[in-house]
Amino acid sequence: MAKTIKKLTPEAGRTDAEALRAYDADALARCVADAKQPWWRRAACVEALAGRVPERRVGRLIACVQDTDDVSHVRVALLGLLSDRPELLPWLRHEDRQQDGKYGMAEAVLGARGALGDLTAAGALATLAFDLWRGRRETGEAGIDGLVARHGVEAVPAQLGAARPEDRSLAVRLRGTAPARTSTTRSRTPTHRSRSAPRSS
C-alpha cells in the first residue's frame, strides 16, 4: 500500500525526503496550500516540489506567499521555489514588502527580486551580502548572482556608488568573477631567425 504524505512526514524532523521527491506533484502542491497542515509538513512538500511545480497550482501557491497571516517558514520556502515566476515581481517590489516583519521574509523577498533580475534591488542586496550573519549573507550573494546571470557582471556595480563599504566590497568581488579579456595585440618582441653557420673552407 502506497504511503501518504502524512506517513512520509510523521513529525517535524522526520521526513522521507527521497520518497517525497518521487511523490505526485499535484498532491504535494495541495498539501502546501492547505493551511490546516503543520508548517513543517508543508515546508517539506515545498522542497519536494523543486523543479516540478504543477502549472495549475502556481496561482494558489503564490496566494500563500502573499498571505501575511500564513506561516513565514512556508512563505519563505515558497519564495525560493517560485523565484522564477515573473508575475511575482510587482508584488515583491511593492513598498508594503518593506513592512513585512515576519521572520526571514525581508531577506527572502530581496533574494527573489535578485533571482528575477530586478536591478533596483542591487543596493539592498549588496547590504545583505555584507551582513555578518551567514544565512543573510548567502541570501544576498545568491541575489547578486541572479542579477549578474541576467544582466552581466558590469551591470550590477553600475547601480551602486562607491561611498558605502558594502558597495566597494561587492565591486571587488565582481571584478574577481569577471572573465579575463584576451588581448588580440600581437607581441612586439622581434623574432630572431637563426643564422646559418659559415661553411668551413
C-alpha positions as protocol buffer text, in pm:
chain_id: "A"
residue {
  index: 1
  type: MET
  ca { x: 0 y: 0 z: 0 }
}
residue {
  index: 2
  type: ALA
  ca { x: 140 y: 338 z: -102 }
}
residue {
  index: 3
  type: LYS
  ca { x: 237 y: 570 z: 179 }
}
residue {
  index: 4
  type: THR
  ca { x: 59 y: 901 z: 223 }
}
residue {
  index: 5
  type: ILE
  ca { x: 225 y: 1238 z: 265 }
}
residue {
  index: 6
  type: LYS
  ca { x: 131 y: 1222 z: 632 }
}
residue {
  index: 7
  type: LYS
  ca { x: 316 y: 893 z: 675 }
}
residue {
  index: 8
  type: LEU
  ca { x: 618 y: 1028 z: 490 }
}
residue {
  index: 9
  type: THR
  ca { x: 625 y: 1331 z: 724 }
}
residue {
  index: 10
  type: PRO
  ca { x: 506 y: 1194 z: 1059 }
}
residue {
  index: 11
  type: GLU
  ca { x: 657 y: 1475 z: 1265 }
}
residue {
  index: 12
  type: ALA
  ca { x: 899 y: 1766 z: 1248 }
}
residue {
  index: 13
  type: GLY
  ca { x: 1249 y: 1647 z: 1165 }
}
residue {
  index: 14
  type: ARG
  ca { x: 1132 y: 1307 z: 1044 }
}
residue {
  index: 15
  type: THR
  ca { x: 1080 y: 1332 z: 669 }
}
residue {
  index: 16
  type: ASP
  ca { x: 1139 y: 1077 z: 396 }
}
residue {
  index: 17
  type: ALA
  ca { x: 1271 y: 1340 z: 155 }
}
residue {
  index: 18
  type: GLU
  ca { x: 1356 y: 1091 z: -120 }
}
residue {
  index: 19
  type: ALA
  ca { x: 1006 y: 943 z: -122 }
}
residue {
  index: 20
  type: LEU
  ca { x: 852 y: 1291 z: -119 }
}
residue {
  index: 21
  type: ARG
  ca { x: 1055 y: 1391 z: -426 }
}
residue {
  index: 22
  type: ALA
  ca { x: 902 y: 1095 z: -609 }
}
residue {
  index: 23
  type: TYR
  ca { x: 551 y: 1170 z: -482 }
}
residue {
  index: 24
  type: ASP
  ca { x: 275 y: 1310 z: -701 }
}
residue {
  index: 25
  type: ALA
  ca { x: 349 y: 1680 z: -753 }
}
residue {
  index: 26
  type: ASP
  ca { x: -16 y: 1783 z: -757 }
}
residue {
  index: 27
  type: ALA
  ca { x: -78 y: 1619 z: -421 }
}
residue {
  index: 28
  type: LEU
  ca { x: 230 y: 1791 z: -277 }
}
residue {
  index: 29
  type: ALA
  ca { x: 111 y: 2130 z: -402 }
}
residue {
  index: 30
  type: ARG
  ca { x: -231 y: 2074 z: -245 }
}
residue {
  index: 31
  type: CYS
  ca { x: -65 y: 1993 z: 86 }
}
residue {
  index: 32
  type: VAL
  ca { x: 145 y: 2309 z: 70 }
}
residue {
  index: 33
  type: ALA
  ca { x: -165 y: 2519 z: 10 }
}
residue {
  index: 34
  type: ASP
  ca { x: -355 y: 2357 z: 299 }
}
residue {
  index: 35
  type: ALA
  ca { x: -314 y: 2589 z: 597 }
}
residue {
  index: 36
  type: LYS
  ca { x: -457 y: 2318 z: 824 }
}
residue {
  index: 37
  type: GLN
  ca { x: -143 y: 2108 z: 774 }
}
residue {
  index: 38
  type: PRO
  ca { x: 151 y: 2169 z: 1012 }
}
residue {
  index: 39
  type: TRP
  ca { x: 404 y: 2415 z: 878 }
}
residue {
  index: 40
  type: TRP
  ca { x: 692 y: 2163 z: 880 }
}
residue {
  index: 41
  type: ARG
  ca { x: 496 y: 1920 z: 659 }
}
residue {
  index: 42
  type: ARG
  ca { x: 407 y: 2196 z: 418 }
}
residue {
  index: 43
  type: ALA
  ca { x: 769 y: 2317 z: 406 }
}
residue {
  index: 44
  type: ALA
  ca { x: 889 y: 1962 z: 334 }
}
residue {
  index: 45
  type: CYS
  ca { x: 645 y: 1942 z: 45 }
}
residue {
  index: 46
  type: VAL
  ca { x: 773 y: 2272 z: -91 }
}
residue {
  index: 47
  type: GLU
  ca { x: 1126 y: 2129 z: -102 }
}
residue {
  index: 48
  type: ALA
  ca { x: 998 y: 1816 z: -276 }
}
residue {
  index: 49
  type: LEU
  ca { x: 837 y: 2030 z: -548 }
}
residue {
  index: 50
  type: ALA
  ca { x: 1168 y: 2178 z: -666 }
}
residue {
  index: 51
  type: GLY
  ca { x: 1172 y: 2182 z: -1045 }
}
residue {
  index: 52
  type: ARG
  ca { x: 824 y: 2033 z: -1088 }
}
residue {
  index: 53
  type: VAL
  ca { x: 559 y: 2278 z: -972 }
}
residue {
  index: 54
  type: PRO
  ca { x: 224 y: 2197 z: -1139 }
}
residue {
  index: 55
  type: GLU
  ca { x: 129 y: 2497 z: -1351 }
}
residue {
  index: 56
  type: ARG
  ca { x: -233 y: 2483 z: -1244 }
}
residue {
  index: 57
  type: ARG
  ca { x: -129 y: 2517 z: -878 }
}
residue {
  index: 58
  type: VAL
  ca { x: 101 y: 2816 z: -923 }
}
residue {
  index: 59
  type: GLY
  ca { x: -171 y: 3074 z: -856 }
}
residue {
  index: 60
  type: ARG
  ca { x: -270 y: 2910 z: -528 }
}
residue {
  index: 61
  type: LEU
  ca { x: 90 y: 2882 z: -415 }
}
residue {
  index: 62
  type: ILE
  ca { x: 153 y: 3249 z: -496 }
}
residue {
  index: 63
  type: ALA
  ca { x: -154 y: 3332 z: -287 }
}
residue {
  index: 64
  type: CYS
  ca { x: 11 y: 3152 z: 6 }
}
residue {
  index: 65
  type: VAL
  ca { x: 325 y: 3363 z: -38 }
}
residue {
  index: 66
  type: GLN
  ca { x: 118 y: 3681 z: -37 }
}
residue {
  index: 67
  type: ASP
  ca { x: -89 y: 3583 z: 268 }
}
residue {
  index: 68
  type: THR
  ca { x: 70 y: 3775 z: 554 }
}
residue {
  index: 69
  type: ASP
  ca { x: -122 y: 3561 z: 804 }
}
residue {
  index: 70
  type: ASP
  ca { x: 39 y: 3241 z: 677 }
}
residue {
  index: 71
  type: VAL
  ca { x: 343 y: 3088 z: 846 }
}
residue {
  index: 72
  type: SER
  ca { x: 664 y: 3266 z: 748 }
}
residue {
  index: 73
  type: HIS
  ca { x: 862 y: 2940 z: 716 }
}
residue {
  index: 74
  type: VAL
  ca { x: 626 y: 2824 z: 442 }
}
residue {
  index: 75
  type: ARG
  ca { x: 619 y: 3163 z: 272 }
}
residue {
  index: 76
  type: VAL
  ca { x: 999 y: 3186 z: 269 }
}
residue {
  index: 77
  type: ALA
  ca { x: 1029 y: 2834 z: 127 }
}
residue {
  index: 78
  type: LEU
  ca { x: 772 y: 2915 z: -141 }
}
residue {
  index: 79
  type: LEU
  ca { x: 958 y: 3231 z: -244 }
}
residue {
  index: 80
  type: GLY
  ca { x: 1262 y: 3017 z: -310 }
}
residue {
  index: 81
  type: LEU
  ca { x: 1054 y: 2768 z: -507 }
}
residue {
  index: 82
  type: LEU
  ca { x: 873 y: 3032 z: -715 }
}
residue {
  index: 83
  type: SER
  ca { x: 1162 y: 3273 z: -769 }
}
residue {
  index: 84
  type: ASP
  ca { x: 1141 y: 3214 z: -1145 }
}
residue {
  index: 85
  type: ARG
  ca { x: 783 y: 3344 z: -1171 }
}
residue {
  index: 86
  type: PRO
  ca { x: 787 y: 3698 z: -1318 }
}
residue {
  index: 87
  type: GLU
  ca { x: 426 y: 3758 z: -1215 }
}
residue {
  index: 88
  type: LEU
  ca { x: 553 y: 3783 z: -857 }
}
residue {
  index: 89
  type: LEU
  ca { x: 776 y: 4082 z: -928 }
}
residue {
  index: 90
  type: PRO
  ca { x: 519 y: 4365 z: -892 }
}
residue {
  index: 91
  type: TRP
  ca { x: 419 y: 4229 z: -552 }
}
residue {
  index: 92
  type: LEU
  ca { x: 782 y: 4182 z: -447 }
}
residue {
  index: 93
  type: ARG
  ca { x: 867 y: 4541 z: -541 }
}
residue {
  index: 94
  type: HIS
  ca { x: 570 y: 4698 z: -362 }
}
residue {
  index: 95
  type: GLU
  ca { x: 664 y: 4924 z: -72 }
}
residue {
  index: 96
  type: ASP
  ca { x: 447 y: 4719 z: 164 }
}
residue {
  index: 97
  type: ARG
  ca { x: 704 y: 4438 z: 146 }
}
residue {
  index: 98
  type: GLN
  ca { x: 938 y: 4659 z: 350 }
}
residue {
  index: 99
  type: GLN
  ca { x: 684 y: 4649 z: 632 }
}
residue {
  index: 100
  type: ASP
  ca { x: 661 y: 4270 z: 642 }
}
residue {
  index: 101
  type: GLY
  ca { x: 836 y: 4193 z: 968 }
}
residue {
  index: 102
  type: LYS
  ca { x: 775 y: 3817 z: 963 }
}
residue {
  index: 103
  type: TYR
  ca { x: 1086 y: 3608 z: 1024 }
}
residue {
  index: 104
  type: GLY
  ca { x: 1303 y: 3573 z: 713 }
}
residue {
  index: 105
  type: MET
  ca { x: 1060 y: 3743 z: 476 }
}
residue {
  index: 106
  type: ALA
  ca { x: 1259 y: 4062 z: 410 }
}
residue {
  index: 107
  type: GLU
  ca { x: 1564 y: 3860 z: 305 }
}
residue {
  index: 108
  type: ALA
  ca { x: 1360 y: 3612 z: 101 }
}
residue {
  index: 109
  type: VAL
  ca { x: 1186 y: 3894 z: -85 }
}
residue {
  index: 110
  type: LEU
  ca { x: 1520 y: 4051 z: -177 }
}
residue {
  index: 111
  type: GLY
  ca { x: 1658 y: 3715 z: -285 }
}
residue {
  index: 112
  type: ALA
  ca { x: 1359 y: 3656 z: -511 }
}
residue {
  index: 113
  type: ARG
  ca { x: 1396 y: 4002 z: -665 }
}
residue {
  index: 114
  type: GLY
  ca { x: 1757 y: 3922 z: -742 }
}
residue {
  index: 115
  type: ALA
  ca { x: 1666 y: 3588 z: -897 }
}
residue {
  index: 116
  type: LEU
  ca { x: 1411 y: 3767 z: -1116 }
}
residue {
  index: 117
  type: GLY
  ca { x: 1669 y: 4020 z: -1234 }
}
residue {
  index: 118
  type: ASP
  ca { x: 1537 y: 4330 z: -1055 }
}
residue {
  index: 119
  type: LEU
  ca { x: 1834 y: 4567 z: -1071 }
}
residue {
  index: 120
  type: THR
  ca { x: 1661 y: 4815 z: -839 }
}
residue {
  index: 121
  type: ALA
  ca { x: 1730 y: 4566 z: -558 }
}
residue {
  index: 122
  type: ALA
  ca { x: 2108 y: 4579 z: -616 }
}
residue {
  index: 123
  type: GLY
  ca { x: 2180 y: 4821 z: -332 }
}
residue {
  index: 124
  type: ALA
  ca { x: 1978 y: 4630 z: -73 }
}
residue {
  index: 125
  type: LEU
  ca { x: 2128 y: 4301 z: -191 }
}
residue {
  index: 126
  type: ALA
  ca { x: 2478 y: 4444 z: -160 }
}
residue {
  index: 127
  type: THR
  ca { x: 2398 y: 4535 z: 201 }
}
residue {
  index: 128
  type: LEU
  ca { x: 2261 y: 4187 z: 265 }
}
residue {
  index: 129
  type: ALA
  ca { x: 2567 y: 4024 z: 108 }
}
residue {
  index: 130
  type: PHE
  ca { x: 2783 y: 4228 z: 350 }
}
residue {
  index: 131
  type: ASP
  ca { x: 2593 y: 4105 z: 657 }
}
residue {
  index: 132
  type: LEU
  ca { x: 2776 y: 3932 z: 942 }
}
residue {
  index: 133
  type: TRP
  ca { x: 2514 y: 3656 z: 964 }
}
residue {
  index: 134
  type: ARG
  ca { x: 2595 y: 3372 z: 726 }
}
residue {
  index: 135
  type: GLY
  ca { x: 2236 y: 3295 z: 624 }
}
residue {
  index: 136
  type: ARG
  ca { x: 2158 y: 3658 z: 540 }
}
residue {
  index: 137
  type: ARG
  ca { x: 2492 y: 3700 z: 363 }
}
residue {
  index: 138
  type: GLU
  ca { x: 2437 y: 3390 z: 148 }
}
residue {
  index: 139
  type: THR
  ca { x: 2089 y: 3511 z: 52 }
}
residue {
  index: 140
  type: GLY
  ca { x: 2235 y: 3844 z: -56 }
}
residue {
  index: 141
  type: GLU
  ca { x: 2514 y: 3679 z: -253 }
}
residue {
  index: 142
  type: ALA
  ca { x: 2267 y: 3449 z: -429 }
}
residue {
  index: 143
  type: GLY
  ca { x: 2053 y: 3750 z: -520 }
}
residue {
  index: 144
  type: ILE
  ca { x: 2356 y: 3931 z: -663 }
}
residue {
  index: 145
  type: ASP
  ca { x: 2445 y: 3619 z: -861 }
}
residue {
  index: 146
  type: GLY
  ca { x: 2091 y: 3622 z: -1002 }
}
residue {
  index: 147
  type: LEU
  ca { x: 2133 y: 3981 z: -1120 }
}
residue {
  index: 148
  type: VAL
  ca { x: 2468 y: 3901 z: -1279 }
}
residue {
  index: 149
  type: ALA
  ca { x: 2326 y: 3596 z: -1454 }
}
residue {
  index: 150
  type: ARG
  ca { x: 2054 y: 3808 z: -1614 }
}
residue {
  index: 151
  type: HIS
  ca { x: 2233 y: 4135 z: -1682 }
}
residue {
  index: 152
  type: GLY
  ca { x: 2605 y: 4063 z: -1685 }
}
residue {
  index: 153
  type: VAL
  ca { x: 2880 y: 4135 z: -1435 }
}
residue {
  index: 154
  type: GLU
  ca { x: 2919 y: 4503 z: -1526 }
}
residue {
  index: 155
  type: ALA
  ca { x: 2551 y: 4596 z: -1488 }
}
residue {
  index: 156
  type: VAL
  ca { x: 2534 y: 4546 z: -1111 }
}
residue {
  index: 157
  type: PRO
  ca { x: 2814 y: 4784 z: -1000 }
}
residue {
  index: 158
  type: ALA
  ca { x: 2665 y: 5044 z: -1234 }
}
residue {
  index: 159
  type: GLN
  ca { x: 2364 y: 5056 z: -999 }
}
residue {
  index: 160
  type: LEU
  ca { x: 2583 y: 5126 z: -696 }
}
residue {
  index: 161
  type: GLY
  ca { x: 2808 y: 5405 z: -579 }
}
residue {
  index: 162
  type: ALA
  ca { x: 3141 y: 5378 z: -403 }
}
residue {
  index: 163
  type: ALA
  ca { x: 3059 y: 5556 z: -77 }
}
residue {
  index: 164
  type: ARG
  ca { x: 2937 y: 5252 z: 113 }
}
residue {
  index: 165
  type: PRO
  ca { x: 3180 y: 4977 z: 218 }
}
residue {
  index: 166
  type: GLU
  ca { x: 2936 y: 4710 z: 101 }
}
residue {
  index: 167
  type: ASP
  ca { x: 2931 y: 4860 z: -248 }
}
residue {
  index: 168
  type: ARG
  ca { x: 3310 y: 4865 z: -265 }
}
residue {
  index: 169
  type: SER
  ca { x: 3328 y: 4509 z: -134 }
}
residue {
  index: 170
  type: LEU
  ca { x: 3081 y: 4391 z: -397 }
}
residue {
  index: 171
  type: ALA
  ca { x: 3269 y: 4568 z: -674 }
}
residue {
  index: 172
  type: VAL
  ca { x: 3589 y: 4388 z: -573 }
}
residue {
  index: 173
  type: ARG
  ca { x: 3408 y: 4055 z: -560 }
}
residue {
  index: 174
  type: LEU
  ca { x: 3254 y: 4102 z: -903 }
}
residue {
  index: 175
  type: ARG
  ca { x: 3585 y: 4206 z: -1056 }
}
residue {
  index: 176
  type: GLY
  ca { x: 3720 y: 3877 z: -936 }
}
residue {
  index: 177
  type: THR
  ca { x: 3448 y: 3687 z: -1122 }
}
residue {
  index: 178
  type: ALA
  ca { x: 3466 y: 3884 z: -1446 }
}
residue {
  index: 179
  type: PRO
  ca { x: 3607 y: 3684 z: -1737 }
}
residue {
  index: 180
  type: ALA
  ca { x: 3957 y: 3784 z: -1831 }
}
residue {
  index: 181
  type: ARG
  ca { x: 3984 y: 3980 z: -2152 }
}
residue {
  index: 182
  type: THR
  ca { x: 4205 y: 3818 z: -2408 }
}
residue {
  index: 183
  type: SER
  ca { x: 4437 y: 4066 z: -2578 }
}
residue {
  index: 184
  type: THR
  ca { x: 4444 y: 4049 z: -2953 }
}
residue {
  index: 185
  type: THR
  ca { x: 4754 y: 4268 z: -2980 }
}
residue {
  index: 186
  type: ARG
  ca { x: 5043 y: 4089 z: -3134 }
}
residue {
  index: 187
  type: SER
  ca { x: 5363 y: 4072 z: -2943 }
}
residue {
  index: 188
  type: ARG
  ca { x: 5609 y: 4339 z: -3047 }
}
residue {
  index: 189
  type: THR
  ca { x: 5907 y: 4127 z: -2949 }
}
residue {
  index: 190
  type: PRO
  ca { x: 6113 y: 4078 z: -3265 }
}
residue {
  index: 191
  type: THR
  ca { x: 6158 y: 3729 z: -3386 }
}
residue {
  index: 192
  type: HIS
  ca { x: 6522 y: 3637 z: -3431 }
}
residue {
  index: 193
  type: ARG
  ca { x: 6598 y: 3398 z: -3709 }
}
residue {
  index: 194
  type: SER
  ca { x: 6893 y: 3176 z: -3656 }
}
residue {
  index: 195
  type: ARG
  ca { x: 7174 y: 3243 z: -3897 }
}
residue {
  index: 196
  type: SER
  ca { x: 7341 y: 2957 z: -4074 }
}
residue {
  index: 197
  type: ALA
  ca { x: 7691 y: 2886 z: -3952 }
}
residue {
  index: 198
  type: PRO
  ca { x: 7959 y: 2980 z: -4205 }
}
residue {
  index: 199
  type: ARG
  ca { x: 8084 y: 2698 z: -4414 }
}
residue {
  index: 200
  type: SER
  ca { x: 8435 y: 2588 z: -4338 }
}
residue {
  index: 201
  type: SER
  ca { x: 8676 y: 2630 z: -4626 }
}
